[in-house]
Every structure is written in C-alpha cells, then in structure tokens.
Amino acid sequence: MESIAAILLGPWSFDFEIVVGLGLTTIVYMRGFREIRAQLPGRFPLWRRRAFIAGVTVLWLALSSPIDALADLLLQFHMLQHWLLLLVAPPLIWLGAPAVPLMRGLPRRWLVDGLGPFLAWPAVHRGFDFVVRPAVSWSVWAATITIWHLPFAYQAALRAKGWHDFEHATFLLASLLFWFPLIGPWPGKSASGGARVLYIGASMVFNTVFSAVFTFSNRLFYPAYAEMPSPWGIAPLADQNAAGAFLWIAGSVSMGVAAVAVIFSWLEPSLPVVGQIAQSRPARRRTAGLDLLRIPVFGTALRSLRIRRAVQVVMLGLAAAIVLDGFLGVGGESALNLAGVLPWTYWRGLLVIALLVIGNVFCAVCPFTLTRSLAGRLLGNRLEWPTALKSPWVAVAGFLLFLWAYEVFSLWDSPWWTAWIVVGYFASFFLVEGLFPRGTFCRSVCPIGQFQFVGSAVAPFEVAASDPDVCSNCRSHDCLRGNDEAPGCPTGLFMPTKSGSYDCTFCMDCVRACPTGNIGVLASPARAARMDQADDRLRLPPTQIAYTAMGLTFSFAAFVNAAAMVGPVVDIERSLTAWLGIEGRLPAVTLEFFVALVVFPILAAGLCARVGRRLAHLELGVVPLIAQLAPCLVPLGFSMWLVHFGFHLVTGVETIGPALSRVAEDLGVMADARDSIRFTSNGISSEVLLGLGIGVLGIGLLGSIAVAWREAREVVGSPRRAVALALPWVGVAVLLYCVGIWILQQPMEMRGMLM
C-alpha cells in the first residue's frame, strides 16, 4: 500500500490543454485588468484580480493535482473535485468581473473584427439573458449534477477520459451559469435580494437531498469503485457514505458564505445612516396589509372574549386531567400517562408551531388567567411589586431552574413531578396576581411566558395599531387603562410606543378596549428578535440587561436542551460523574448547565462585543453592544426549539391513543384496553426528519445573519464597519448551527415513548 505522501506527491498531471488554456486566460485577464483599472479604479479594485487568480488556481488544482487521480479510486475525492468545480472556483472567477478585462486583454483586431460583432448580435444578447434567468440557471445546474451522478453516466465518465473531460466542462459551464444571478459580475446585474435568498434556499435544499442520498444509502451506486484498489483500504459503501457527508457539509459552507454576502448586500439601506450611531429608531408607519381580525369568522373568533374563555375552560380541564392522572394514574410509563404525553409531547410542539404560524396564542388561552379576577378580589392586590424585580430577572432564573430540573429529575418521565409543577404554577399565579398589581406574574415571574415572549419575535403577526396617527390623537388611552368594554393591557403595554411582541400575551384586551377600532393583529414587519420596548437600545434602560439575558438564555438553551438527550453528551455526563466521584446525576448536570447556560453565553457575548468593537473601531461600551446585537441569535435558537419539539411531536403524535385507552380502562369505561395498546411508526424516515431539521436550522441561521446585519447598521453607518461589528456574532451563529447539525446526527433518547 502506497504511503499518503507518495499518493499526494506522485500523480500531478500537466495536460497541455489545461495548462495552456488556464495560463493564457490568466495572462489575457491580467493584461486587460491593468488597462481597465487605470480607467475605472473604483470598479476594479485589486481584490478582484486576486479573486480571479484564486479561481483559476482552484480549477487547476481540481483538474491537475492528485485530487483528479484519487477521484478514480475514491468517491470522496471525486466529490471534493466536484465541489471545487461547482461551488468554489466559479464564484471566485465571477468576483473577478472577468468579462471586460478578458475582452480588453485580447488583441484589438480580434475584438474589433471578430468577437465584438458576435457579442453585439441581438440573438446572443437574448440567448444570454434567457440562460442567466434564476429559474433557468438553477434548473440547468441541478439537472447537470443529477444527470452526471446517475450510475450509467458516472461510470461512463470513470472509464473513458473523453467523457470525464466533457463532464468537467459541463460542470464548470453549468456552475458559472448558476453563480451569475447571485454575483451579477459587472457589467451584468444580479437578481433581486429576495430572489437571491430564495435561490440559495432552493440550492441548500437540493444539496441536502442530493447529499443525504449518498450519506444514508445502504446500496452501492457505482460498482466500478468495488473493482478498483482502495488507497487506504476504505470499503466502497463507507466511501460512498463519507462522500455524501463531505458534500453535505462543504456545500452547506459554500451556500452559507453566499447567503451571508447576499443578506448583507440585500439589507443595506438605500439611505446611509448619518453619524456613527443611530441615536433613535424612526417612527414606524404601517401600510395597509393583512389584519387577522378582518378575516371573516376567524377574526371574530380571535377577538371574542367568550370564545377565549371557552378555550381557557377546555385548557383548564386538560390541566386538571394532567394533575389527576399524574397523581393517581400509572406511574411506570410516562408514555401511558396524560401527564407524560400532553405537556411534553403535544403542548411543547404545538406551542412553537403556534408561535411560528401566528404568535403568542398560548398565553392568550392560558387557563391560570381565569382566576386573575378572583385572586384580586380575595387577596386585594394590596402590595406593590418591588422595583428591582420589575425586569424579568425572576423569570430568567425560573427558566434556568426549570431547564436544570428537567434534566436532573427527568421531568418528561415523571408524571408525579409534572402534576406538582402544574399545581405549583397555579398556586404561584394565584398568590402573585392576588397580592400584587394585575399582570405582575405574566410580565415579571412566568418563565414560560418569557419563553413565548422571546419566541414571538419571529412570529409573522403582532398586535399593533393600524394607523399611528389615530393613536397620536387619542387622549383616553383605553388600550392601556381599560374601560367598560375591557380592562386594558394586563402587562402595561402602551400601543403608541409598543415595539414588537415582547410582554404581549395576545389577550386582545387592548383590541376590545380601543374606542376607534384602530388595533388589529397585523402582519409583522421584519423586526425579528426586537425584545425591548425602548426607543433606543443603546441607551440601555435598566430592564434591558434582563431582556438581553433572557434572549441569550433562550438561544443557547435550545441547543443545550436538545444536546442533553443525545448519546455522546450522556456519555460525557457519565464520565464527569465518575471523575467527580459522587453518585447521582445532580453534580454533573449542574456543572454542565452552569457552564453551558451561564459561563459560555457570557463569555461568548462579551468576546463578540469586544472583537466587533475593535474591528469596527467603536468607542461604545461592551454591555450596550451586547444588548444591541445579542438578539441576532434568537432566530437560530427558535429554529432549534422548533426542530427539537417538532421531532417529539412528529415521532410521538400517536401516543395520545394508548394514554387515553389506559385512562379509559382505569375508569372502567373500557375493558382490557392495555392489551390493545400498540405503538406504531408514523412512516416518516429518520433521513427525512434529518433533512427537514437541517433545513429549518439553515433558515434560522439566515434569519440570525439578517438580524445581526440590521442591528449593526443601527449602530454604525458604514456598511464595511457594520460587517465588522456583526461578523463575530455571525461566527457564533454559524458555530451553533454546526452544533445543531451534529446534535441531529447523533443517536437520541426517545423520551416519553414506549420504545
């Protein structure tokens, strides 16, 4: 068996066509670049020449280095070669804006008498405009990749050099077409920002599906590899799976870099920000758009207090069923107990889906608020909530405590503990709402409410004023103070100054109280992760530090909570327990959660703020910068919660049947129900779930990048400095995205299910 060094140093090829072709192309480009740069230095900075040379170098490495020779022996190297040809070299070449330099670099007679008239031909213009349309160029690219990887075509290219060269030529041409709408090399134009985002999204989906086929297949697609000697003794099927995994990761990296560039350029405002710091947010003015309250039947139901109360009564009944079955029902299997199924499988999954589809509707139908008026009458609302606790620090601590207890006490597997949580929640709400002003529990205490407030930052709808001018002329402020129709906002939100959905419980009290009917449930603007009610986050109101802490906890906890159920993390926990020499999970889990949810977020946020401040040459303090930019992680964190809870909902959607059958038998309604209990698969393969999960995480990453760019532009006016300020936060988001993909690929504990 040859050594690695011998393999890598031996088979370098110097094909005449490749060396001469790439060499002459580079010489012509550099000659023309020198001439055009003298005339248009702003259009042709030096980095364009470097990008073009880098692209040509990558082409030469892909076609002439040992990669080409090893591609005949291992599919992994063939995929590496294809990645370089498809997703690395072409964008670098286009970044060099080669059209004009290549024409200027040719002998003048060739251009005037030959190439010039041909390029000026209207039919050539029409043909080129057609093939670079996003739909056409994407289809050509995807079809080229798919066709050449069909077994008969791929193996023909392996066995015949002519077919192999033709394959590479079509790859290069198709990928040049693919990247043109994204980059729009001068004098061409790129597609619109929204179209480019959709273009990249479709490409990421294609790459995921294409790569997953190779990664998870148990059948060898190309028998020719079984007939060839393997340099390192790698089995052909293992080589095929590894090749798919490589292309999946490498392709995602290329698309991710493109997505960052596209989003940064798309979100750059057309008018520059004056000065170094945007000192205030412009007043928001809405245009006529979708209002859910104006939809027949649905809008009436959403506004109706009677329907809300009816749903709350149903939710209260379900809470009572959870408590009763948790205390009195079977305790051996949580999957057969309503306290194990309803909250941990159904409620969590439906909660994040509701946030994604509409908004914070689960707070609106919270059954505990049914007792708010009764608690106030009995206990008198006599006390004033401490000023120091009006920010959500209590809720942040409660959320951290809940996440810790969830792991330490395996709450998902303990109906008894689940029942006590519901009882304790009810008692806490009754005492706080009875002793302190209305809405104190929801605004300052409830960790579940804070989770939903942060998550509602990505919701497509929010309760808002239809016309700000109507609010500015209002003197009664009934939306806040209330009237005979409704008590007003329980969390103290004043509609004219309300920004985003933080602290909004979707109760519609402000809608019913508004005398002009100016409040609706409106399509939300692009303001994901705006978590404060202040006009200027950089002034840092006292409560904003707590809001920022809740946002960071929400984002990092999504990955920690999901990672706690995967095999490698469980093994680390066991090793840590053995190292500490203490029996039980409590010390190891406590240490893990303290590091992952307290130490690491603080260090990461502080480092991002300091590095960004240094790169952007700012004089601002670290804490205000963290408050400004930390919300960019919320979309990615929400996507991880959605994938995690959605996984449990999809895989456990049928668990309600056996649980109800067991309850019916215990109540004597059904005989021998346990004998008929069966858990069946829902038919969705793990590969499909993995692909969907990675796709959702990818969308979350794009959202985080967009928010980082938006928030950075509010701090500095220069796009280049805004990129520098946002870059560390984007790096953390990419790191969390990779962690999320790793989590999804690990073996998981099927919690709350009979497996």
Protein Blocks (a to p, Z undefined) as FASTA:
>chain_A
ZZfklmmmmmpccdfklmmmmmmmmmmmmmmmmmmmmmmmmlmcfklmmmmmmmmmmmmm
mmmmmklmmmmmpmklmmmmmmmmmmmmmmmmmmnopmlmmmmmpcfklmmmmmmmmmmp
mklmmmmmmmmpmklmmmmmmmmmmmmmgfklmmmmmmpmklmmmmmmmmmmmmmmmmmm
mnopafbdcddfklmmmmmmmmmmmmmmmmmmmmmpcbdfblmlmmpccfklpafklmmm
mmmmmmmmmmmmmmmmmmmmmmmmmmpcfbdcedjbdfbdcdddddddddfklpghjlmm
mmpmklmmmmmmmmmmmmmmmmmmmmmmcfkbmklcfklmmmmmmmmmmmmmmmmmnmmm
llmmomklmmmmmmmmmnopmaccdfklmpcklmmmmmmmmmmmmmmnommlmmklmmmm
mmmmmmmmmmmmmmmcehklmmmmmmmlmmmmmmmmmpcbdcddfblmlmmmpcklmmmn
opfkbgbjfklpafklggcjehiaolommmmmmmnlpaccdddddfehiabfbfblklop
aklmmmmmmmmmmmmmmmmmmmmmgmklmmmmmmmmmmnopgcjklmmmmmmmmmmmmmm
mmmmmmmmmmmmmmnopabdfklmmmmmmmmmmmmmmmmmmmmmmmmmmmmmmmmmmmmm
mmmmmnopaghklmmgccddehiafklmmmmmmmmmmmmmmmmmmmmmmmmmmmpmblkl
mmmmmmmmmmmmmmmmmmmmmmmmpccddehiaZZ
